[in-house]
Amino acid sequence: MSYPAPTCANCGTKATIQCEACMDAPEHEPGDSISTFYCTTACQTADLQSHKTHCRIRAQRKRLLRAATILKAALLVYSEPSYARTIAELDRLDKVLALAHTWGGSYYPRLDPDSFLPNPTPAQREAVLMYSLCGGMAARLVGRLAHKLLAGLPCIVEQVQVNVKTPSPRTKLLRNHHLGSREHTVLKVDLLFGGGTWIIDPAAAQFGVPDVLFPYHKYIPDRDIDLVGQPATYNVTETSDIDFLLYERTPPLEGDIRDAIALERPPRARLASFVNTCVPTDILLGSAAEFEAKVEAFKEALRFYMAGSE
């Protein structure tokens, strides 16, 4: 299928120069993310006034998508040490990873650590890693990072509890064959000044969904999701739930349960330290290739930093 050659937004002639500031922005409504081209830099300069509002909105969406990508990367790296343990727990508790047949439909094989661990597909591995962060844990782990990445972006960020009634048929994790829904925490982001309302779901991979950013009005019906309550202030931190259980709960926890929870605090605190000291302010900037390299560098840096706590 052939597509018409792009034309200059200023003069209408054949164009090859793309506006880099807003290219590759995610689509909120059909057709609202079409790239803008120019034939020369002179035409691009001449069109600046008419393009700047559209460019600003799309650049904000692009930054939001990149921030969501970093959040997912952080969760994957953080949960890597628990991969084998999670597989074993899934198997022991008779949980299942549903995989699609090539002709459609799903089947529910028991997870066999001996056969599953050596050669998982990327989707399988991400699903298991994100499953280990189920519930609201993912949102807590990336709270500090999300606020740092979105600093300066005109937006309102809230956390939303949802029930995922119909996980993806491609890869989904269920507690058993009869479980119909699971509570899940996502971020609702209102981009001000025309940027639209979005959902960041950095742990969506546990349901077989590789994407991390979704238009709000599509996320709810497309994923067959029910909202649980109202959006709430997003002020959780990596250790807020643990600190409550260890120091504020009445009656206080004791014995093995307290000891097990206390063991979870050091790696979370180390993640917070990494975000405070090692995430550069320009991580979301650059070309597509430059950002891709930054994501890989971020993952390697976080992996190395977290290993220092062992």
C-alpha positions as CSV (number, residue, x, y, z in Angstrom):
1,M,0.0,0.0,0.0
2,S,1.4,3.4,-1.0
3,Y,1.0,6.6,0.9
4,P,1.1,10.1,-0.5
5,A,4.4,11.9,-0.1
6,P,4.3,14.4,2.8
7,T,3.8,18.0,1.9
8,C,5.1,21.2,3.5
9,A,2.8,22.6,6.1
10,N,3.7,26.1,5.0
11,C,3.8,26.1,1.2
12,G,2.3,22.7,0.2
13,T,5.3,21.4,-1.8
14,K,7.0,18.1,-1.4
15,A,8.6,17.9,2.1
16,T,11.2,15.8,3.8
17,I,12.0,17.8,7.0
18,Q,9.9,16.7,10.0
19,C,9.3,18.7,13.1
20,E,11.5,16.8,15.6
21,A,10.0,18.4,18.7
22,C,6.6,16.8,18.3
23,M,7.3,13.8,16.0
24,D,6.4,10.3,17.4
25,A,3.8,11.7,19.8
26,P,1.0,9.3,20.8
27,E,-2.5,9.7,19.3
28,H,-5.3,10.8,21.6
29,E,-8.0,11.1,19.0
30,P,-7.8,9.6,15.5
31,G,-5.6,11.8,13.2
32,D,-4.5,14.2,15.9
33,S,-0.9,12.9,15.9
34,I,-0.1,13.3,12.1
35,S,3.5,14.4,11.7
36,T,4.2,17.9,10.4
37,F,6.6,18.3,7.5
38,Y,8.5,21.1,5.8
39,C,10.4,21.5,2.6
40,T,13.0,23.8,4.1
41,T,14.0,25.2,7.4
42,A,12.9,28.6,6.1
43,C,9.3,27.3,5.7
44,Q,9.5,25.7,9.2
45,T,10.4,29.1,10.6
46,A,7.7,30.8,8.7
47,D,5.1,28.4,10.0
48,L,6.2,28.6,13.6
49,Q,3.3,30.7,14.9
50,S,0.6,28.6,13.4
51,H,2.3,25.3,14.4
52,K,3.4,26.1,17.9
53,T,0.2,25.3,19.8
54,H,-0.2,21.9,18.0
55,C,3.5,21.3,18.5
56,R,3.4,22.1,22.2
57,I,0.5,19.7,22.8
58,R,2.1,16.9,20.9
59,A,5.5,17.5,22.6
60,Q,3.8,17.2,26.0
61,R,2.2,13.9,25.0
62,K,5.6,12.6,23.7
63,R,7.2,13.5,27.0
64,L,4.4,11.7,28.8
65,L,4.9,8.6,26.7
66,R,8.7,8.6,27.4
67,A,8.1,9.0,31.1
68,A,5.7,6.1,31.1
69,T,8.4,4.0,29.2
70,I,11.0,4.8,31.9
71,L,8.5,3.8,34.6
72,K,8.0,0.4,33.0
73,A,11.7,0.0,32.6
74,A,12.3,0.7,36.3
75,L,9.7,-1.8,37.4
76,L,11.1,-4.6,35.2
77,V,14.6,-4.1,36.5
78,Y,13.5,-3.8,40.1
79,S,11.5,-7.1,39.9
80,E,14.2,-9.1,38.1
81,P,15.7,-10.6,41.3
82,S,12.3,-12.1,42.1
83,Y,11.7,-13.7,38.7
84,A,12.5,-17.3,39.6
85,R,10.8,-17.0,43.0
86,T,7.7,-15.7,41.4
87,I,7.6,-18.5,38.9
88,A,7.9,-21.0,41.7
89,E,5.1,-19.3,43.6
90,L,2.8,-19.2,40.6
91,D,3.3,-22.9,40.1
92,R,2.9,-23.8,43.8
93,L,-0.3,-21.9,44.1
94,D,-1.7,-23.4,40.9
95,K,-1.8,-20.0,39.1
96,V,-1.7,-20.1,35.4
97,L,-0.3,-18.1,32.4
98,A,-2.8,-18.1,29.6
99,L,-1.4,-18.2,26.2
100,A,-3.2,-17.9,22.9
101,H,-3.4,-20.8,20.4
102,T,-2.4,-19.8,16.9
103,W,-6.0,-20.2,15.8
104,G,-7.3,-18.1,18.7
105,G,-8.7,-18.8,22.1
106,S,-6.7,-19.6,25.2
107,Y,-5.5,-22.5,27.1
108,Y,-4.2,-22.6,30.7
109,P,-1.1,-24.7,31.2
110,R,0.3,-25.0,34.7
111,L,3.6,-23.1,35.0
112,D,6.5,-25.5,35.1
113,P,9.6,-23.7,36.4
114,D,11.9,-26.3,34.8
115,S,10.6,-25.8,31.3
116,F,9.4,-22.2,31.5
117,L,12.4,-20.5,33.1
118,P,15.1,-21.2,30.5
119,N,13.4,-19.8,27.4
120,P,10.5,-17.5,28.2
121,T,9.3,-15.2,25.5
122,P,9.7,-11.4,26.2
123,A,6.0,-11.1,26.8
124,Q,6.0,-14.1,29.2
125,R,8.9,-12.7,31.1
126,E,7.5,-9.3,31.4
127,A,4.1,-10.7,32.5
128,V,5.7,-12.7,35.3
129,L,7.9,-9.8,36.4
130,M,4.9,-7.4,36.5
131,Y,2.7,-10.0,38.2
132,S,5.2,-9.9,41.1
133,L,4.3,-6.2,41.5
134,C,0.5,-6.8,41.4
135,G,-2.0,-4.7,43.3
136,G,-0.8,-1.2,44.1
137,M,2.8,-2.0,44.5
138,A,3.8,-0.9,41.1
139,A,2.3,2.6,41.6
140,R,4.1,2.9,44.9
141,L,7.5,1.9,43.5
142,V,7.4,4.5,40.7
143,G,5.8,7.3,42.7
144,R,9.0,9.3,43.3
145,L,10.2,8.6,39.8
146,A,7.0,9.6,38.2
147,H,6.9,13.0,39.9
148,K,10.5,13.6,39.0
149,L,10.0,12.8,35.3
150,L,6.8,14.8,35.1
151,A,8.2,17.9,36.9
152,G,7.6,20.9,34.7
153,L,5.0,19.2,32.6
154,P,1.6,21.0,33.1
155,C,-0.4,18.1,34.4
156,I,-2.4,16.7,37.3
157,V,-1.5,13.1,38.3
158,E,-3.8,10.9,40.4
159,Q,-3.9,7.2,41.2
160,V,-6.9,5.2,40.2
161,Q,-8.0,1.7,41.4
162,V,-9.5,-0.4,38.7
163,N,-10.7,-4.0,38.2
164,V,-9.5,-5.7,35.1
165,K,-12.3,-7.9,34.1
166,T,-11.0,-9.2,30.8
167,P,-7.2,-9.5,30.6
168,S,-5.6,-9.8,27.2
169,P,-6.2,-13.1,25.6
170,R,-2.6,-13.1,24.4
171,T,-1.0,-13.4,27.9
172,K,-2.8,-13.1,31.1
173,L,-2.1,-14.2,34.6
174,L,-5.0,-15.5,36.8
175,R,-5.1,-16.9,40.3
176,N,-7.2,-19.8,39.0
177,H,-9.5,-20.7,36.2
178,H,-12.5,-19.0,37.8
179,L,-11.1,-15.7,38.8
180,G,-12.9,-13.0,36.8
181,S,-11.2,-9.8,37.8
182,R,-8.2,-8.3,39.7
183,E,-7.8,-5.0,41.4
184,H,-5.0,-2.9,39.8
185,T,-3.6,0.6,40.3
186,V,-2.9,2.9,37.4
187,L,-2.1,6.6,37.0
188,K,-4.6,9.1,35.6
189,V,-2.8,12.1,34.0
190,D,-4.6,15.2,32.9
191,L,-2.4,17.1,30.5
192,L,-3.5,20.7,30.9
193,F,-4.0,23.2,28.0
194,G,-5.5,20.7,25.5
195,G,-3.2,17.7,26.0
196,G,-6.0,15.3,26.9
197,T,-6.5,12.8,29.8
198,W,-4.4,9.7,29.8
199,I,-3.8,6.5,31.8
200,I,-0.3,5.4,32.6
201,D,-0.3,1.6,33.3
202,P,3.4,0.8,33.8
203,A,2.6,-2.8,34.9
204,A,0.1,-3.6,32.1
205,A,2.5,-6.3,30.8
206,Q,1.1,-8.7,33.5
207,F,-2.1,-8.7,31.4
208,G,-0.2,-9.3,28.1
209,V,-0.4,-5.6,27.1
210,P,3.0,-4.2,26.0
211,D,1.9,-0.6,25.9
212,V,2.1,1.8,28.9
213,L,0.2,4.9,27.9
214,F,-3.5,4.9,26.9
215,P,-6.1,7.7,26.2
216,Y,-8.4,7.6,29.2
217,H,-11.6,7.4,27.1
218,K,-10.2,4.3,25.3
219,Y,-8.6,2.6,28.3
220,I,-11.7,1.9,30.2
221,P,-13.9,0.3,27.4
222,D,-11.1,-1.3,25.4
223,R,-9.7,-3.1,28.4
224,D,-13.1,-4.0,29.9
225,I,-12.2,-2.2,33.2
226,D,-14.3,-1.0,36.1
227,L,-13.2,2.0,38.2
228,V,-13.0,1.3,41.9
229,G,-13.9,4.5,43.8
230,Q,-12.7,7.9,42.8
231,P,-9.2,9.1,41.6
232,A,-7.0,9.9,44.6
233,T,-4.0,12.1,45.3
234,Y,-0.8,10.4,44.1
235,N,1.4,10.9,47.0
236,V,2.6,7.3,47.8
237,T,6.3,6.5,48.0
238,E,8.4,3.4,47.7
239,T,8.1,2.6,51.4
240,S,4.8,4.2,52.4
241,D,3.0,0.9,52.8
242,I,5.8,-0.9,54.6
243,D,6.4,2.1,56.9
244,F,2.7,2.0,57.9
245,L,2.8,-1.7,58.6
246,L,6.0,-1.5,60.6
247,Y,5.6,1.7,62.5
248,E,2.0,2.9,62.5
249,R,-0.3,-0.2,62.4
250,T,-2.4,-0.9,65.4
251,P,-1.9,-3.5,66.8
252,P,1.7,-3.7,65.6
253,L,2.9,-6.6,63.5
254,E,5.1,-9.1,65.3
255,G,7.1,-12.2,64.6
256,D,7.8,-13.7,61.2
257,I,5.4,-11.5,59.4
258,R,7.1,-8.3,60.6
259,D,10.5,-9.7,59.8
260,A,9.4,-10.6,56.2
261,I,8.0,-7.2,55.6
262,A,11.1,-5.5,57.1
263,L,13.2,-7.4,54.6
264,E,11.4,-5.6,51.7
265,R,12.3,-2.1,52.9
266,P,16.0,-1.9,52.1
267,P,15.7,-2.5,48.3
268,R,12.8,-0.1,48.1
269,A,14.8,2.5,49.9
270,R,17.7,1.9,47.6
271,L,15.4,2.5,44.6
272,A,14.4,5.8,46.1
273,S,18.0,6.7,46.5
274,F,18.7,5.9,42.9
275,V,15.9,8.1,41.7
276,N,17.1,11.0,43.9
277,T,20.7,10.8,42.8
278,C,21.1,9.0,39.5
279,V,18.2,10.0,37.2
280,P,19.4,12.8,35.0
281,T,17.0,15.7,34.3
282,D,17.4,15.4,30.5
283,I,16.6,11.7,30.3
284,L,13.4,12.3,28.3
285,L,15.1,14.6,25.7
286,G,16.7,13.7,22.4
287,S,15.8,11.9,19.2
288,A,14.1,8.5,19.2
289,A,17.4,6.7,18.9
290,E,19.0,8.8,21.6
291,F,16.0,8.2,23.9
292,E,16.2,4.4,23.3
293,A,19.8,4.5,24.2
294,K,19.0,6.4,27.4
295,V,16.4,3.8,28.4
296,E,19.0,1.0,28.1
297,A,21.5,3.1,30.0
298,F,18.9,3.8,32.7
299,K,18.2,0.0,33.0
300,E,21.8,-0.9,33.3
301,A,22.5,1.9,35.8
302,L,19.6,0.8,38.0
303,R,20.5,-2.8,37.8
304,F,24.1,-2.0,38.9
305,Y,22.8,0.3,41.7
306,M,20.3,-2.3,43.1
307,A,23.0,-5.0,43.0
308,G,25.0,-2.9,45.4
309,S,22.5,-3.6,48.1
310,E,23.0,-7.3,48.0
